[in-house]
Amino acid sequence: QVINDVKAKIAQISPALPSKVLADGTISQVAIVPFYDRTVLIGETLETLDTALADPAHGGFAEGMPAPADPIRRQNPHMHLFEAMLALHGATGEAGYLDRARALLRLLRGHFIDTGTGALHEHFTPDWRPRADDTLEPGHHFEWIWLLDRFEAATGESTAAERAGLYAFARRHGIDAADGLAFDGVAADGTLRSGRKRLWVQTEAIKAELTRHGADEADAA
């Protein structure tokens, strides 16, 4: 919405900007050029996603052009694409970006999350079946909680069930009881896979906790 408002303001004031008639009769006028506007580039990028990377058979997108040699599919790029669509909607107010976010949310609900346990799978076969050797990341559970809360705020559509499941799994299996910090990786059954506790994981855990207390994006910042 900000971009559209600025464009409207430029159009409003442009006729009053200084002008001069040159010797050859040409009118030269001061103009404001919105060089910050990346609408065309954004549109071209999304068109590339749709035409070159989309998987019409199974949903989601390939991770490169041409498709990577390894057959592993990942939830993480789709999570960040979901995040990008929320950011674009926030910047432009265009509802189409939320439609794209909804399509990614359907992937989350249909494939990424185990609705029985709340576990968020990371790695999949080409048809979105979780790999047996998958390592789950509590940090991504917490990150999705924040993003789903932002989606719900933008649309009014409930994501409470998904957020509750993700939170329950991450708290039960992804937190070190000794110091309260989040681990890097666990198995689907909760077995510890990586005892590291990187900073970004803790940051996402804090943001997830903030959503449970009604904090918005400005509060989190």
C-alpha positions in Angstrom: 0.0 0.0 0.0 2.9 2.3 0.7 4.2 2.0 -2.9 0.7 2.7 -4.3 0.2 5.7 -2.0 3.6 7.2 -3.1 2.8 6.7 -6.7 -0.6 8.5 -6.3 1.1 11.4 -4.5 3.7 11.7 -7.3 0.9 11.8 -9.9 -0.9 14.5 -7.8 2.1 16.9 -7.5 3.7 16.3 -10.9 1.7 18.9 -12.8 2.9 21.6 -10.4 6.6 20.8 -10.7 8.8 23.4 -12.4 8.9 23.5 -16.2 10.7 25.4 -18.9 10.2 26.0 -22.6 13.5 25.3 -24.4 14.7 27.2 -27.5 13.4 24.6 -29.8 9.9 24.8 -28.2 10.3 21.6 -26.3 8.9 21.7 -22.7 11.3 20.4 -20.1 9.8 19.6 -16.8 11.1 18.3 -13.5 9.9 14.8 -12.9 10.0 12.4 -9.9 11.0 8.9 -10.9 10.2 6.2 -8.4 13.3 4.2 -8.9 12.7 2.2 -5.7 9.6 0.6 -7.3 10.5 -3.0 -8.0 7.0 -4.1 -9.1 8.1 -5.2 -12.5 11.0 -7.2 -11.2 8.8 -8.9 -8.6 6.3 -9.8 -11.3 9.0 -11.2 -13.6 10.4 -13.3 -10.7 7.0 -14.7 -9.8 6.4 -15.5 -13.5 9.7 -17.5 -13.5 8.5 -19.4 -10.5 5.2 -20.2 -12.1 6.5 -21.2 -15.5 9.9 -22.7 -14.8 10.0 -24.0 -11.2 6.4 -24.9 -10.3 5.6 -28.6 -9.9 2.0 -29.0 -11.2 2.0 -32.7 -10.4 2.8 -32.6 -6.7 2.7 -28.9 -5.7 5.4 -26.5 -4.6 8.5 -25.6 -6.5 11.8 -27.0 -7.7 14.9 -25.5 -6.0 16.8 -24.6 -9.2 17.0 -24.4 -12.9 17.6 -27.1 -14.1 16.2 -29.1 -11.2 18.9 -30.3 -8.8 20.3 -33.8 -9.4 19.5 -35.0 -5.9 15.8 -36.0 -5.6 15.4 -34.4 -2.1 12.7 -31.8 -1.7 12.8 -29.4 1.2 10.2 -27.4 3.1 12.6 -24.6 4.0 12.6 -22.7 0.7 8.8 -22.9 0.7 8.6 -21.4 4.2 10.7 -18.4 3.1 8.6 -18.0 -0.1 5.6 -17.9 2.3 7.4 -15.2 4.3 8.1 -13.3 1.1 4.5 -13.3 0.1 3.5 -11.9 3.4 6.1 -9.2 3.1 4.9 -8.3 -0.4 1.3 -8.1 0.8 2.4 -5.9 3.6 4.2 -3.5 1.3 1.6 -3.4 -1.5 -1.8 -4.5 0.0 -2.3 -6.7 -3.1 -4.5 -9.7 -2.2 -2.9 -11.9 -4.9 0.2 -12.3 -2.7 -2.0 -13.8 0.1 -3.5 -16.2 -2.5 0.1 -17.4 -3.1 0.7 -17.7 0.6 -2.5 -19.8 0.9 -1.2 -22.2 -1.7 2.0 -22.7 0.4 -0.1 -23.1 3.5 -1.9 -26.0 1.9 1.5 -27.6 1.4 2.3 -27.1 5.0 -1.0 -28.6 6.1 -1.0 -31.4 3.6 2.7 -32.5 3.6 5.1 -30.7 5.9 3.3 -31.1 9.3 2.5 -34.5 10.9 -0.9 -33.5 12.2 -0.8 -36.3 14.8 2.4 -35.1 16.5 3.0 -31.5 15.3 6.3 -32.5 13.8 7.5 -30.4 10.9 9.4 -32.5 8.4 12.3 -31.0 6.5 13.2 -33.4 3.7 11.0 -35.3 1.3 10.8 -37.6 -1.7 9.8 -35.9 -5.0 6.1 -36.6 -4.2 6.3 -35.1 -0.7 6.7 -38.2 1.4 8.9 -37.5 4.5 12.4 -39.2 4.2 13.1 -41.8 6.8 16.5 -40.2 7.6 15.0 -36.8 8.1 16.3 -34.4 10.8 13.7 -32.0 12.1 14.7 -28.5 13.2 12.9 -26.9 16.2 14.0 -23.5 14.9 11.8 -24.0 11.9 8.9 -25.1 14.0 9.2 -21.8 15.9 9.7 -19.8 12.7 6.5 -21.2 11.1 4.6 -20.3 14.3 5.6 -16.6 13.8 4.8 -16.6 10.1 1.4 -18.3 10.6 0.6 -15.7 13.3 1.4 -13.0 10.7 -0.8 -14.7 8.1 -3.7 -14.9 10.5 -3.3 -11.2 11.3 -3.4 -10.4 7.6 -6.3 -12.6 6.6 -8.4 -13.4 9.7 -8.0 -17.0 8.8 -7.2 -19.3 11.8 -3.9 -21.1 12.0 -4.3 -21.9 15.6 -4.3 -25.7 15.2 -1.0 -25.7 13.2 0.7 -23.2 15.6 -0.4 -25.3 18.6 1.0 -28.5 17.1 4.3 -27.0 16.1 4.7 -25.4 19.5 3.9 -28.6 21.4 6.4 -30.7 19.4 9.2 -28.1 19.6 8.7 -27.5 23.3 8.5 -31.2 24.1 11.4 -32.4 22.1 13.5 -29.4 21.0 14.3 -27.6 24.3 17.1 -28.5 26.6 15.5 -28.7 30.1 18.9 -27.8 31.7 19.1 -24.3 30.2 15.9 -23.7 28.3 17.6 -23.2 25.0 16.5 -24.8 21.7 18.4 -27.6 20.0 19.4 -27.5 16.3 17.9 -30.9 15.3 15.8 -33.9 16.5 14.3 -37.0 14.9 10.6 -37.4 14.2 10.3 -39.4 17.4 12.0 -36.7 19.4 15.4 -38.3 19.7 18.2 -35.7 19.8 20.1 -35.4 16.5 22.1 -32.2 17.0 22.8 -30.8 20.4 24.1 -27.4 19.0 22.1 -24.3 20.0 22.7 -21.7 17.3 21.6 -18.1 17.9 19.0 -18.0 15.1 17.2 -20.9 16.6 16.9 -19.1 19.9 15.7 -15.9 18.1 12.9 -17.8 16.4 12.0 -19.4 19.8 11.6 -16.0 21.3 9.5 -14.8 18.4 7.2 -17.8 18.8 6.8 -17.1 22.5 5.9 -13.5 21.7 3.0 -14.6 19.5 1.6 -16.4 22.5 1.4 -13.1 24.3 -0.2 -11.1 21.6 3.0 -9.3 20.4 3.0 -7.8 16.9 5.9 -7.3 14.5 6.8 -3.9 15.9 7.0 -5.4 19.4 9.2 -8.2 18.3 11.6 -5.8 16.6 
